[in-house]
Structures are given as C-alpha cells and as structure tokens.
C-alpha cells in the first residue's frame, strides 16, 4: 500500500511547487491539480506529484499519524 504525504508549499514556479516535507524540501509537479496553488498551501503528494490540495488541519493530522 502506498500513502500520500502532505507538504507545505514554500515556492511556486510554473507547473511545479517546492514543498517542505519532514524537514526537507523538494519540487513536485502540480499540473494535474484543478485548484490554484499558492505559497502556504498544503499538498498531498506521491512520488513528486501533487495529488490533492488539503487543509492545514488535514495535513497535520496525516503527518501526526505518519510520524508515529
């Protein structure tokens, strides 16, 4: 089973966003999202592709479970 992990957007450049995840930053592709992405948003990602935009509350809940 594969699990998407949320990350916080820190920079946007075209169809990519730099996100912070577990203390590390990396670029993810956001071209498949229908919602506009902005700095401070949380994205659920899998293999460097943004799957969905999630609320800060949802992201923190997932990260809490993921880090157990």
PQR file of N, CA, C, O and H, with PARSE charges and radii, in Angstrom:
ATOM      1  N   UNK A   1       0.844  -1.179   0.000 -0.4000 1.5000
ATOM      2  CA  UNK A   1       0.000   0.000   0.000 -0.0000 2.0000
ATOM      3  C   UNK A   1       0.885   1.237   0.000  0.5500 1.7000
ATOM      4  O   UNK A   1       1.906   1.280   0.686 -0.5500 1.4000
ATOM      5  N   UNK A   2       0.495   2.227  -0.761 -0.4000 1.5000
ATOM      6  CA  UNK A   2       1.226   3.485  -0.855 -0.0000 2.0000
ATOM      7  C   UNK A   2       0.426   4.589  -0.180  0.5500 1.7000
ATOM      8  O   UNK A   2      -0.800   4.643  -0.279 -0.5500 1.4000
ATOM      9  H   UNK A   2      -0.335   2.192  -1.318  0.4000 1.0000
ATOM     10  N   UNK A   3       1.144   5.462   0.502 -0.4000 1.5000
ATOM     11  CA  UNK A   3       0.488   6.538   1.239 -0.0000 2.0000
ATOM     12  C   UNK A   3       1.012   7.877   0.741  0.5500 1.7000
ATOM     13  O   UNK A   3       2.223   8.085   0.657 -0.5500 1.4000
ATOM     14  H   UNK A   3       2.140   5.418   0.582  0.4000 1.0000
ATOM     15  N   UNK A   4       0.095   8.790   0.410 -0.4000 1.5000
ATOM     16  CA  UNK A   4       0.484  10.146   0.050 -0.0000 2.0000
ATOM     17  C   UNK A   4       0.855  10.911   1.306  0.5500 1.7000
ATOM     18  O   UNK A   4       0.232  10.739   2.354 -0.5500 1.4000
ATOM     19  H   UNK A   4      -0.889   8.622   0.478  0.4000 1.0000
ATOM     20  N   UNK A   5       1.871  11.758   1.199 -0.4000 1.5000
ATOM     21  CA  UNK A   5       2.343  12.522   2.349 -0.0000 2.0000
ATOM     22  C   UNK A   5       2.178  14.012   2.050  0.5500 1.7000
ATOM     23  O   UNK A   5       2.580  14.472   0.981 -0.5500 1.4000
ATOM     24  H   UNK A   5       2.377  11.898   0.348  0.4000 1.0000
ATOM     25  N   UNK A   6       1.588  14.775   2.986 -0.4000 1.5000
ATOM     26  CA  UNK A   6       1.403  16.202   2.741 -0.0000 2.0000
ATOM     27  C   UNK A   6       2.688  17.003   2.934  0.5500 1.7000
ATOM     28  O   UNK A   6       3.557  16.639   3.727 -0.5500 1.4000
ATOM     29  H   UNK A   6       1.262  14.401   3.855  0.4000 1.0000
ATOM     30  N   UNK A   7       2.784  18.092   2.195 -0.4000 1.5000
ATOM     31  CA  UNK A   7       3.893  19.018   2.338 -0.0000 2.0000
ATOM     32  C   UNK A   7       3.384  20.438   2.170  0.5500 1.7000
ATOM     33  O   UNK A   7       2.364  20.672   1.520 -0.5500 1.4000
ATOM     34  H   UNK A   7       2.079  18.388   1.550  0.4000 1.0000
ATOM     35  N   UNK A   8       4.100  21.381   2.760 -0.4000 1.5000
ATOM     36  CA  UNK A   8       3.702  22.795   2.708 -0.0000 2.0000
ATOM     37  C   UNK A   8       4.432  23.489   1.559  0.5500 1.7000
ATOM     38  O   UNK A   8       5.648  23.364   1.422 -0.5500 1.4000
ATOM     39  H   UNK A   8       4.928  21.191   3.287  0.4000 1.0000
ATOM     40  N   UNK A   9       3.686  24.215   0.744 -0.4000 1.5000
ATOM     41  CA  UNK A   9       4.252  24.924  -0.404 -0.0000 2.0000
ATOM     42  C   UNK A   9       5.068  26.121   0.089  0.5500 1.7000
ATOM     43  O   UNK A   9       4.578  26.959   0.846 -0.5500 1.4000
ATOM     44  H   UNK A   9       2.697  24.316   0.856  0.4000 1.0000
ATOM     45  N   UNK A  10       6.336  26.179  -0.364 -0.4000 1.5000
ATOM     46  CA  UNK A  10       7.190  27.302   0.014 -0.0000 2.0000
ATOM     47  C   UNK A  10       7.581  28.169  -1.187  0.5500 1.7000
ATOM     48  O   UNK A  10       8.053  29.294  -1.018 -0.5500 1.4000
ATOM     49  H   UNK A  10       6.734  25.498  -0.979  0.4000 1.0000
ATOM     50  N   UNK A  11       7.381  27.638  -2.408 -0.4000 1.5000
ATOM     51  CA  UNK A  11       7.710  28.384  -3.624 -0.0000 2.0000
ATOM     52  C   UNK A  11       6.984  27.758  -4.802  0.5500 1.7000
ATOM     53  O   UNK A  11       6.792  26.543  -4.845 -0.5500 1.4000
ATOM     54  H   UNK A  11       6.997  26.724  -2.545  0.4000 1.0000
ATOM     55  N   UNK A  12       6.583  28.586  -5.757 -0.4000 1.5000
ATOM     56  CA  UNK A  12       5.900  28.077  -6.954 -0.0000 2.0000
ATOM     57  C   UNK A  12       6.635  28.598  -8.183  0.5500 1.7000
ATOM     58  O   UNK A  12       7.004  29.770  -8.256 -0.5500 1.4000
ATOM     59  H   UNK A  12       6.739  29.573  -5.722  0.4000 1.0000
ATOM     60  N   UNK A  13       6.838  27.705  -9.144 -0.4000 1.5000
ATOM     61  CA  UNK A  13       7.497  28.068 -10.401 -0.0000 2.0000
ATOM     62  C   UNK A  13       6.828  27.285 -11.518  0.5500 1.7000
ATOM     63  O   UNK A  13       7.095  26.097 -11.695 -0.5500 1.4000
ATOM     64  H   UNK A  13       6.538  26.753  -9.085  0.4000 1.0000
ATOM     65  N   UNK A  14       5.956  27.953 -12.273 -0.4000 1.5000
ATOM     66  CA  UNK A  14       5.255  27.286 -13.371 -0.0000 2.0000
ATOM     67  C   UNK A  14       4.366  26.157 -12.877  0.5500 1.7000
ATOM     68  O   UNK A  14       3.517  26.357 -12.009 -0.5500 1.4000
ATOM     69  H   UNK A  14       5.740  28.918 -12.129  0.4000 1.0000
ATOM     70  N   UNK A  15       4.566  24.972 -13.434 -0.4000 1.5000
ATOM     71  CA  UNK A  15       3.776  23.792 -13.049 -0.0000 2.0000
ATOM     72  C   UNK A  15       4.415  22.992 -11.923  0.5500 1.7000
ATOM     73  O   UNK A  15       4.067  21.832 -11.704 -0.5500 1.4000
ATOM     74  H   UNK A  15       5.255  24.809 -14.140  0.4000 1.0000
ATOM     75  N   UNK A  16       5.354  23.614 -11.206 -0.4000 1.5000
ATOM     76  CA  UNK A  16       5.988  22.927 -10.084 -0.0000 2.0000
ATOM     77  C   UNK A  16       5.909  23.782  -8.830  0.5500 1.7000
ATOM     78  O   UNK A  16       5.827  25.009  -8.892 -0.5500 1.4000
ATOM     79  H   UNK A  16       5.637  24.557 -11.384  0.4000 1.0000
ATOM     80  N   UNK A  17       5.935  23.107  -7.700 -0.4000 1.5000
ATOM     81  CA  UNK A  17       5.939  23.795  -6.410 -0.0000 2.0000
ATOM     82  C   UNK A  17       7.015  23.165  -5.542  0.5500 1.7000
ATOM     83  O   UNK A  17       7.169  21.944  -5.515 -0.5500 1.4000
ATOM     84  H   UNK A  17       6.002  22.111  -7.649  0.4000 1.0000
ATOM     85  N   UNK A  18       7.748  23.994  -4.841 -0.4000 1.5000
ATOM     86  CA  UNK A  18       8.724  23.497  -3.882 -0.0000 2.0000
ATOM     87  C   UNK A  18       7.988  23.358  -2.561  0.5500 1.7000
ATOM     88  O   UNK A  18       7.384  24.310  -2.067 -0.5500 1.4000
ATOM     89  H   UNK A  18       7.623  24.986  -4.863  0.4000 1.0000
ATOM     90  N   UNK A  19       8.045  22.157  -1.994 -0.4000 1.5000
ATOM     91  CA  UNK A  19       7.343  21.914  -0.739 -0.0000 2.0000
ATOM     92  C   UNK A  19       8.317  21.464   0.335  0.5500 1.7000
ATOM     93  O   UNK A  19       9.384  20.918   0.053 -0.5500 1.4000
ATOM     94  H   UNK A  19       8.536  21.384  -2.395  0.4000 1.0000
ATOM     95  N   UNK A  20       7.916  21.710   1.577 -0.4000 1.5000
ATOM     96  CA  UNK A  20       8.671  21.233   2.724 -0.0000 2.0000
ATOM     97  C   UNK A  20       7.927  20.046   3.296  0.5500 1.7000
ATOM     98  O   UNK A  20       6.735  20.121   3.596 -0.5500 1.4000
ATOM     99  H   UNK A  20       7.049  22.154   1.806  0.4000 1.0000
ATOM    100  N   UNK A  21       8.653  18.943   3.441 -0.4000 1.5000
ATOM    101  CA  UNK A  21       8.086  17.690   3.939 -0.0000 2.0000
ATOM    102  C   UNK A  21       9.069  17.069   4.910  0.5500 1.7000
ATOM    103  O   UNK A  21      10.193  16.739   4.532 -0.5500 1.4000
ATOM    104  H   UNK A  21       9.621  18.881   3.197  0.4000 1.0000
ATOM    105  N   UNK A  22       8.660  16.908   6.152 -0.4000 1.5000
ATOM    106  CA  UNK A  22       9.512  16.261   7.162 -0.0000 2.0000
ATOM    107  C   UNK A  22      10.903  16.888   7.249  0.5500 1.7000
ATOM    108  O   UNK A  22      11.902  16.177   7.363 -0.5500 1.4000
ATOM    109  H   UNK A  22       7.747  17.176   6.459  0.4000 1.0000
ATOM    110  N   UNK A  23      10.966  18.216   7.194 -0.4000 1.5000
ATOM    111  CA  UNK A  23      12.237  18.908   7.340 -0.0000 2.0000
ATOM    112  C   UNK A  23      13.081  18.993   6.085  0.5500 1.7000
ATOM    113  O   UNK A  23      14.176  19.553   6.128 -0.5500 1.4000
ATOM    114  H   UNK A  23      10.154  18.793   7.102  0.4000 1.0000
ATOM    115  N   UNK A  24      12.615  18.463   4.983 -0.4000 1.5000
ATOM    116  CA  UNK A  24      13.332  18.502   3.708 -0.0000 2.0000
ATOM    117  C   UNK A  24      12.466  19.219   2.677  0.5500 1.7000
ATOM    118  O   UNK A  24      11.239  19.225   2.782 -0.5500 1.4000
ATOM    119  H   UNK A  24      11.725  18.009   4.948  0.4000 1.0000
ATOM    120  N   UNK A  25      13.108  19.822   1.685 -0.4000 1.5000
ATOM    121  CA  UNK A  25      12.332  20.454   0.619 -0.0000 2.0000
ATOM    122  C   UNK A  25      12.658  19.797  -0.717  0.5500 1.7000
ATOM    123  O   UNK A  25      13.781  19.353  -0.953 -0.5500 1.4000
ATOM    124  H   UNK A  25      14.105  19.818   1.599  0.4000 1.0000
ATOM    125  N   UNK A  26      11.658  19.745  -1.576 -0.4000 1.5000
ATOM    126  CA  UNK A  26      11.844  19.224  -2.927 -0.0000 2.0000
ATOM    127  C   UNK A  26      10.712  19.721  -3.821  0.5500 1.7000
ATOM    128  O   UNK A  26       9.709  20.254  -3.346 -0.5500 1.4000
ATOM    129  H   UNK A  26      10.745  20.106  -1.384  0.4000 1.0000
ATOM    130  N   UNK A  27      10.899  19.533  -5.127 -0.4000 1.5000
ATOM    131  CA  UNK A  27       9.944  20.011  -6.116 -0.0000 2.0000
ATOM    132  C   UNK A  27       8.935  18.927  -6.464  0.5500 1.7000
ATOM    133  O   UNK A  27       9.283  17.752  -6.580 -0.5500 1.4000
ATOM    134  H   UNK A  27      11.714  19.100  -5.512  0.4000 1.0000
ATOM    135  N   UNK A  28       7.672  19.338  -6.630 -0.4000 1.5000
ATOM    136  CA  UNK A  28       6.619  18.416  -7.067 -0.0000 2.0000
ATOM    137  C   UNK A  28       5.868  19.036  -8.243  0.5500 1.7000
ATOM    138  O   UNK A  28       5.791  20.258  -8.372 -0.5500 1.4000
ATOM    139  H   UNK A  28       7.389  20.292  -6.535  0.4000 1.0000
ATOM    140  N   UNK A  29       5.327  18.194  -9.078 -0.4000 1.5000
ATOM    141  CA  UNK A  29       4.542  18.635 -10.226 -0.0000 2.0000
ATOM    142  C   UNK A  29       3.111  18.908  -9.768  0.5500 1.7000
ATOM    143  O   UNK A  29       2.497  18.061  -9.118 -0.5500 1.4000
ATOM    144  H   UNK A  29       5.388  17.201  -8.973  0.4000 1.0000
ATOM    145  N   UNK A  30       2.578  20.079 -10.100 -0.4000 1.5000
ATOM    146  CA  UNK A  30       1.218  20.453  -9.689 -0.0000 2.0000
ATOM    147  C   UNK A  30       0.271  20.604 -10.884  0.5500 1.7000
ATOM    148  O   UNK A  30      -0.853  21.079 -10.722 -0.5500 1.4000
ATOM    149  H   UNK A  30       3.076  20.767 -10.628  0.4000 1.0000
ATOM    150  N   UNK A  31       0.710  20.209 -12.070 -0.4000 1.5000
ATOM    151  CA  UNK A  31      -0.082  20.441 -13.284 -0.0000 2.0000
ATOM    152  C   UNK A  31      -1.408  19.690 -13.306  0.5500 1.7000
ATOM    153  O   UNK A  31      -2.321  20.087 -14.030 -0.5500 1.4000
ATOM    154  H   UNK A  31       1.624  19.823 -12.202  0.4000 1.0000
ATOM    155  N   UNK A  32      -1.535  18.621 -12.535 -0.4000 1.5000
ATOM    156  CA  UNK A  32      -2.785  17.849 -12.542 -0.0000 2.0000
ATOM    157  C   UNK A  32      -3.852  18.417 -11.599  0.5500 1.7000
ATOM    158  O   UNK A  32      -4.996  17.963 -11.609 -0.5500 1.4000
ATOM    159  H   UNK A  32      -0.793  18.298 -11.947  0.4000 1.0000
ATOM    160  N   UNK A  33      -3.479  19.407 -10.788 -0.4000 1.5000
ATOM    161  CA  UNK A  33      -4.445  19.990  -9.853 -0.0000 2.0000
ATOM    162  C   UNK A  33      -5.348  20.992 -10.564  0.5500 1.7000
ATOM    163  O   UNK A  33      -4.900  21.741 -11.432 -0.5500 1.4000
ATOM    164  H   UNK A  33      -2.549  19.777 -10.780  0.4000 1.0000
ATOM    165  N   UNK A  34      -6.620  20.996 -10.188 -0.4000 1.5000
ATOM    166  CA  UNK A  34      -7.555  21.953 -10.778 -0.0000 2.0000
ATOM    167  C   UNK A  34      -7.611  23.250  -9.973  0.5500 1.7000
ATOM    168  O   UNK A  34      -7.954  24.302 -10.514 -0.5500 1.4000
ATOM    169  H   UNK A  34      -6.985  20.387  -9.483  0.4000 1.0000
ATOM    170  N   UNK A  35      -7.279  23.180  -8.690 -0.4000 1.5000
ATOM    171  CA  UNK A  35      -7.272  24.373  -7.847 -0.0000 2.0000
ATOM    172  C   UNK A  35      -5.943  25.107  -7.984  0.5500 1.7000
ATOM    173  O   UNK A  35      -4.899  24.484  -8.178 -0.5500 1.4000
ATOM    174  H   UNK A  35      -7.001  22.326  -8.251  0.4000 1.0000
ATOM    175  N   UNK A  36      -5.988  26.432  -7.884 -0.4000 1.5000
ATOM    176  CA  UNK A  36      -4.766  27.227  -7.918 -0.0000 2.0000
ATOM    177  C   UNK A  36      -3.974  26.973  -6.632  0.5500 1.7000
ATOM    178  O   UNK A  36      -4.543  26.931  -5.542 -0.5500 1.4000
ATOM    179  H   UNK A  36      -6.836  26.938  -7.726  0.4000 1.0000
ATOM    180  N   UNK A  37      -2.680  26.809  -6.770 -0.4000 1.5000
ATOM    181  CA  UNK A  37      -1.802  26.549  -5.630 -0.0000 2.0000
ATOM    182  C   UNK A  37      -1.055  27.829  -5.290  0.5500 1.7000
ATOM    183  O   UNK A  37      -0.564  28.527  -6.177 -0.5500 1.4000
ATOM    184  H   UNK A  37      -2.218  26.844  -7.656  0.4000 1.0000
ATOM    185  N   UNK A  38      -0.973  28.134  -3.989 -0.4000 1.5000
ATOM    186  CA  UNK A  38      -0.240  29.322  -3.562 -0.0000 2.0000
ATOM    187  C   UNK A  38       0.662  28.982  -2.379  0.5500 1.7000
ATOM    188  O   UNK A  38       0.488  27.957  -1.721 -0.5500 1.4000
ATOM    189  H   UNK A  38      -1.372  27.567  -3.268  0.4000 1.0000
ATOM    190  N   UNK A  39       1.610  29.846  -2.129 -0.4000 1.5000
ATOM    191  CA  UNK A  39       2.541  29.667  -1.021 -0.0000 2.0000
ATOM    192  C   UNK A  39       1.752  29.518   0.279  0.5500 1.7000
ATOM    193  O   UNK A  39       0.827  30.286   0.544 -0.5500 1.4000
ATOM    194  H   UNK A  39       1.751  30.679  -2.664  0.4000 1.0000
ATOM    195  N   UNK A  40       2.126  28.521   1.087 -0.4000 1.5000
ATOM    196  CA  UNK A  40       1.442  28.274   2.354 -0.0000 2.0000
ATOM    197  C   UNK A  40       0.407  27.170   2.278  0.5500 1.7000
ATOM    198  O   UNK A  40      -0.023  26.654   3.310 -0.5500 1.4000
ATOM    199  H   UNK A  40       2.877  27.897   0.871  0.4000 1.0000
ATOM    200  N   UNK A  41      -0.009  26.794   1.052 -0.4000 1.5000
ATOM    201  CA  UNK A  41      -0.954  25.685   0.888 -0.0000 2.0000
ATOM    202  C   UNK A  41      -0.280  24.368   1.261  0.5500 1.7000
ATOM    203  O   UNK A  41       0.946  24.258   1.256 -0.5500 1.4000
ATOM    204  H   UNK A  41       0.340  27.213   0.214  0.4000 1.0000
ATOM    205  N   UNK A  42      -1.093  23.384   1.579 -0.4000 1.5000
ATOM    206  CA  UNK A  42      -0.609  22.027   1.825 -0.0000 2.0000
ATOM    207  C   UNK A  42      -1.069  21.135   0.685  0.5500 1.7000
ATOM    208  O   UNK A  42      -2.228  21.177   0.270 -0.5500 1.4000
ATOM    209  H   UNK A  42      -2.089  23.473   1.583  0.4000 1.0000
ATOM    210  N   UNK A  43      -0.138  20.321   0.182 -0.4000 1.5000
ATOM    211  CA  UNK A  43      -0.437  19.409  -0.908 -0.0000 2.0000
ATOM    212  C   UNK A  43      -0.181  17.980  -0.468  0.5500 1.7000
ATOM    213  O   UNK A  43       0.824  17.683   0.178 -0.5500 1.4000
ATOM    214  H   UNK A  43       0.803  20.287   0.519  0.4000 1.0000
ATOM    215  N   UNK A  44      -1.093  17.109  -0.822 -0.4000 1.5000
ATOM    216  CA  UNK A  44      -0.895  15.679  -0.627 -0.0000 2.0000
ATOM    217  C   UNK A  44      -0.137  15.200  -1.855  0.5500 1.7000
ATOM    218  O   UNK A  44      -0.589  15.409  -2.981 -0.5500 1.4000
ATOM    219  H   UNK A  44      -1.910  17.350  -1.346  0.4000 1.0000
ATOM    220  N   UNK A  45       1.011  14.560  -1.652 -0.4000 1.5000
ATOM    221  CA  UNK A  45       1.864  14.186  -2.778 -0.0000 2.0000
ATOM    222  C   UNK A  45       2.211  12.704  -2.750  0.5500 1.7000
ATOM    223  O   UNK A  45       2.161  12.043  -1.713 -0.5500 1.4000
ATOM    224  H   UNK A  45       1.378  14.391  -0.737  0.4000 1.0000
ATOM    225  N   UNK A  46       2.563  12.213  -3.927 -0.4000 1.5000
ATOM    226  CA  UNK A  46       3.056  10.846  -4.063 -0.0000 2.0000
ATOM    227  C   UNK A  46       4.043  10.832  -5.225  0.5500 1.7000
ATOM    228  O   UNK A  46       3.697  11.228  -6.338 -0.5500 1.4000
ATOM    229  H   UNK A  46       2.603  12.750  -4.770  0.4000 1.0000
ATOM    230  N   UNK A  47       5.250  10.386  -4.976 -0.4000 1.5000
ATOM    231  CA  UNK A  47       6.314  10.316  -5.979 -0.0000 2.0000
ATOM    232  C   UNK A  47       6.475  11.619  -6.758  0.5500 1.7000
ATOM    233  O   UNK A  47       6.481  11.627  -7.989 -0.5500 1.4000
ATOM    234  H   UNK A  47       5.530  10.064  -4.072  0.4000 1.0000
ATOM    235  N   UNK A  48       6.604  12.704  -6.024 -0.4000 1.5000
ATOM    236  CA  UNK A  48       6.851  14.038  -6.589 -0.0000 2.0000
ATOM    237  C   UNK A  48       5.740  14.573  -7.487  0.5500 1.7000
ATOM    238  O   UNK A  48       5.986  15.408  -8.357 -0.5500 1.4000
ATOM    239  H   UNK A  48       6.599  12.697  -5.024  0.4000 1.0000
ATOM    240  N   UNK A  49       4.521  14.089  -7.273 -0.4000 1.5000
ATOM    241  CA  UNK A  49       3.351  14.602  -7.981 -0.0000 2.0000
ATOM    242  C   UNK A  49       2.304  14.997  -6.945  0.5500 1.7000
ATOM    243  O   UNK A  49       1.992  14.216  -6.045 -0.5500 1.4000
ATOM    244  H   UNK A  49       4.322  13.411  -6.566  0.4000 1.0000
ATOM    245  N   UNK A  50       1.761  16.206  -7.069 -0.4000 1.5000
ATOM    246  CA  UNK A  50       0.695  16.645  -6.171 -0.0000 2.0000
ATOM    247  C   UNK A  50      -0.600  15.945  -6.558  0.5500 1.7000
ATOM    248  O   UNK A  50      -1.018  15.984  -7.715 -0.5500 1.4000
ATOM    249  H   UNK A  50       2.014  16.840  -7.800  0.4000 1.0000
ATOM    250  N   UNK A  51      -1.228  15.307  -5.579 -0.4000 1.5000
ATOM    251  CA  UNK A  51      -2.467  14.570  -5.807 -0.0000 2.0000
ATOM    252  C   UNK A  51      -3.677  15.444  -5.498  0.5500 1.7000
ATOM    253  O   UNK A  51      -4.681  15.415  -6.210 -0.5500 1.4000
ATOM    254  H   UNK A  51      -0.888  15.275  -4.639  0.4000 1.0000
ATOM    255  N   UNK A  52      -3.561  16.222  -4.420 -0.4000 1.5000
ATOM    256  CA  UNK A  52      -4.699  16.998  -3.947 -0.0000 2.0000
ATOM    257  C   UNK A  52      -4.209  18.106  -3.029  0.5500 1.7000
ATOM    258  O   UNK A  52      -3.164  17.986  -2.390 -0.5500 1.4000
ATOM    259  H   UNK A  52      -2.745  16.246  -3.842  0.4000 1.0000
ATOM    260  N   UNK A  53      -4.973  19.174  -2.974 -0.4000 1.5000
ATOM    261  CA  UNK A  53      -4.733  20.240  -2.010 -0.0000 2.0000
ATOM    262  C   UNK A  53      -5.530  19.882  -0.755  0.5500 1.7000
ATOM    263  O   UNK A  53      -6.691  19.486  -0.853 -0.5500 1.4000
ATOM    264  H   UNK A  53      -5.822  19.272  -3.493  0.4000 1.0000
ATOM    265  N   UNK A  54      -4.913  20.018   0.428 -0.4000 1.5000
ATOM    266  CA  UNK A  54      -5.597  19.683   1.679 -0.0000 2.0000
ATOM    267  C   UNK A  54      -5.482  20.854   2.649  0.5500 1.7000
ATOM    268  O   UNK A  54      -4.613  21.715   2.508 -0.5500 1.4000
ATOM    269  H   UNK A  54      -3.970  20.340   0.508  0.4000 1.0000
ATOM    270  N   UNK A  55      -6.371  20.869   3.628 -0.4000 1.5000
ATOM    271  CA  UNK A  55      -6.329  21.935   4.631 -0.0000 2.0000
ATOM    272  C   UNK A  55      -5.140  21.707   5.566  0.5500 1.7000
ATOM    273  O   UNK A  55      -4.608  20.601   5.653 -0.5500 1.4000
ATOM    274  H   UNK A  55      -7.077  20.170   3.742  0.4000 1.0000
ATOM    275  N   UNK A  56      -4.736  22.759   6.255 -0.4000 1.5000
ATOM    276  CA  UNK A  56      -3.642  22.651   7.219 -0.0000 2.0000
ATOM    277  C   UNK A  56      -3.998  21.636   8.302  0.5500 1.7000
ATOM    278  O   UNK A  56      -3.141  20.872   8.745 -0.5500 1.4000
ATOM    279  H   UNK A  56      -5.168  23.658   6.184  0.4000 1.0000
ATOM    280  N   UNK A  57      -5.254  21.626   8.725 -0.4000 1.5000
ATOM    281  CA  UNK A  57      -5.701  20.691   9.757 -0.0000 2.0000
ATOM    282  C   UNK A  57      -5.555  19.246   9.270  0.5500 1.7000
ATOM    283  O   UNK A  57      -5.044  18.390   9.992 -0.5500 1.4000
ATOM    284  H   UNK A  57      -5.951  22.247   8.365  0.4000 1.0000
ATOM    285  N   UNK A  58      -6.009  18.983   8.035 -0.4000 1.5000
ATOM    286  CA  UNK A  58      -5.892  17.628   7.482 -0.0000 2.0000
ATOM    287  C   UNK A  58      -4.427  17.220   7.361  0.5500 1.7000
ATOM    288  O   UNK A  58      -4.065  16.092   7.695 -0.5500 1.4000
ATOM    289  H   UNK A  58      -6.424  19.678   7.448  0.4000 1.0000
ATOM    290  N   UNK A  59      -3.588  18.131   6.887 -0.4000 1.5000
ATOM    291  CA  UNK A  59      -2.164  17.835   6.718 -0.0000 2.0000
ATOM    292  C   UNK A  59      -1.525  17.480   8.052  0.5500 1.7000
ATOM    293  O   UNK A  59      -0.761  16.518   8.140 -0.5500 1.4000
ATOM    294  H   UNK A  59      -3.882  19.048   6.615  0.4000 1.0000
ATOM    295  N   UNK A  60      -1.831  18.245   9.084 -0.4000 1.5000
ATOM    296  CA  UNK A  60      -1.242  17.990  10.399 -0.0000 2.0000
ATOM    297  C   UNK A  60      -1.714  16.664  10.979  0.5500 1.7000
ATOM    298  O   UNK A  60      -0.940  15.971  11.640 -0.5500 1.4000
ATOM    299  H   UNK A  60      -2.452  19.026   9.012  0.4000 1.0000
ATOM    300  N   UNK A  61      -2.972  16.302  10.742 -0.4000 1.5000
ATOM    301  CA  UNK A  61      -3.486  15.015  11.221 -0.0000 2.0000
ATOM    302  C   UNK A  61      -2.771  13.850  10.534  0.5500 1.7000
ATOM    303  O   UNK A  61      -2.393  12.877  11.186 -0.5500 1.4000
ATOM    304  H   UNK A  61      -3.600  16.865  10.205  0.4000 1.0000
ATOM    305  N   UNK A  62      -2.590  13.956   9.216 -0.4000 1.5000
ATOM    306  CA  UNK A  62      -1.902  12.892   8.468 -0.0000 2.0000
ATOM    307  C   UNK A  62      -0.447  12.790   8.916  0.5500 1.7000
ATOM    308  O   UNK A  62       0.062  11.688   9.119 -0.5500 1.4000
ATOM    309  H   UNK A  62      -2.897  14.747   8.687  0.4000 1.0000
ATOM    310  N   UNK A  63       0.227  13.930   9.071 -0.4000 1.5000
ATOM    311  CA  UNK A  63       1.627  13.914   9.486 -0.0000 2.0000
ATOM    312  C   UNK A  63       1.791  13.331  10.885  0.5500 1.7000
ATOM    313  O   UNK A  63       2.762  12.628  11.163 -0.5500 1.4000
ATOM    314  H   UNK A  63      -0.186  14.826   8.906  0.4000 1.0000
ATOM    315  N   UNK A  64       0.842  13.625  11.756 -0.4000 1.5000
ATOM    316  CA  UNK A  64       0.889  13.078  13.112 -0.0000 2.0000
ATOM    317  C   UNK A  64       0.837  11.549  13.059  0.5500 1.7000
ATOM    318  O   UNK A  64       1.603  10.879  13.751 -0.5500 1.4000
ATOM    319  H   UNK A  64       0.053  14.195  11.531  0.4000 1.0000
ATOM    320  N   UNK A  65      -0.056  11.003  12.247 -0.4000 1.5000
ATOM    321  CA  UNK A  65      -0.162   9.547  12.100 -0.0000 2.0000
ATOM    322  C   UNK A  65       1.063   8.972  11.395  0.5500 1.7000
ATOM    323  O   UNK A  65       1.554   7.905  11.763 -0.5500 1.4000
ATOM    324  H   UNK A  65      -0.679  11.547  11.685  0.4000 1.0000
ATOM    325  N   UNK A  66       1.548   9.676  10.391 -0.4000 1.5000
ATOM    326  CA  UNK A  66       2.694   9.209   9.605 -0.0000 2.0000
ATOM    327  C   UNK A  66       3.963   9.139  10.449  0.5500 1.7000
ATOM    328  O   UNK A  66       4.795   8.254  10.249 -0.5500 1.4000
ATOM    329  H   UNK A  66       1.149  10.542  10.091  0.4000 1.0000
ATOM    330  N   UNK A  67       4.111  10.064  11.388 -0.4000 1.5000
ATOM    331  CA  UNK A  67       5.332  10.146  12.195 -0.0000 2.0000
ATOM    332  C   UNK A  67       5.311   9.277  13.446  0.5500 1.7000
ATOM    333  O   UNK A  67       6.260   9.306  14.230 -0.5500 1.4000
ATOM    334  H   UNK A  67       3.435  10.783  11.550  0.4000 1.0000
ATOM    335  N   UNK A  68       4.255   8.512  13.646 -0.4000 1.5000
ATOM    336  CA  UNK A  68       4.186   7.630  14.825 -0.0000 2.0000
ATOM    337  C   UNK A  68       5.123   6.468  14.682  0.5500 1.7000
ATOM    338  O   UNK A  68       5.201   5.624  15.575 -0.5500 1.4000
ATOM    339  H   UNK A  68       3.484   8.488  13.009  0.4000 1.0000
TER
END
